[in-house]
Amino acid sequence: RRSVISRPIRFLAMGTLFRNPLLRALLSFAGTLPIHRAQDPPDDAGPAGNVHTFAACFDHLRNGGAIGIFPEGEASDEPRLLRLRTGAARIAIGAHARGTMGLRIVAVGLIYERKQRARSRAYMRVGEPIAMDEDLATNPSVPTDESDRAAVAALTERIEEHLADAAIDYQSAEQRSDLRLAADVALRWEHGDPRGRPPMGEVERLADRLSEAPARMEKEVRAAARHYRDGLAVVGVPDAVVAPGAEE
């Protein structure tokens, strides 16, 4: 399928992954750049090793490319966003200070249907962009760069706000599981196909709306979903088997 992004993207990955020779070769071949964190093992480059990575990012952005970064800085199964690291803001501010104009930061929420399963479906929600030239114009006589902690903190906060809008947060993994099941079943009936597989985007959007419903309603929906799941587990059958009309 044709990509919706025409520009070349260079992704950033944890520097610890590059310690494995095979992974290092594959990541380097894909143009991936290492990002080092303060908590990484002492034999790694540490944050000081990011100088070369940041320089490569500045060059790539100046040449019209795009940078893909996971701003939380780590993989997580948590149902909500983790605290954002400052790397995305530092790269954007640094590139802007070096004369790259027209920069936009686009928050993307990535939701997996079953993260641990190969070829699992994924749903992406793209947020409104942050336009560096318009929203964060700097004083031309004293340009802000990535060493300005106040500017980095302010931009990181803005990125976090945009990412929160693009992502789907839940109070717990149990809430996420219950509401996804409820949304999936409801949409199958709405589509007139009790054994069907509704588009993941529709399921996630409905589950998100259910999570924002009044507390009493949300509690009742979750209770019904858990009761339904537990009943299926007792008899050991998938819900499509017991759906009316499924035997035809």
Disulfide bonds with the S-S distance in Angstrom:
none
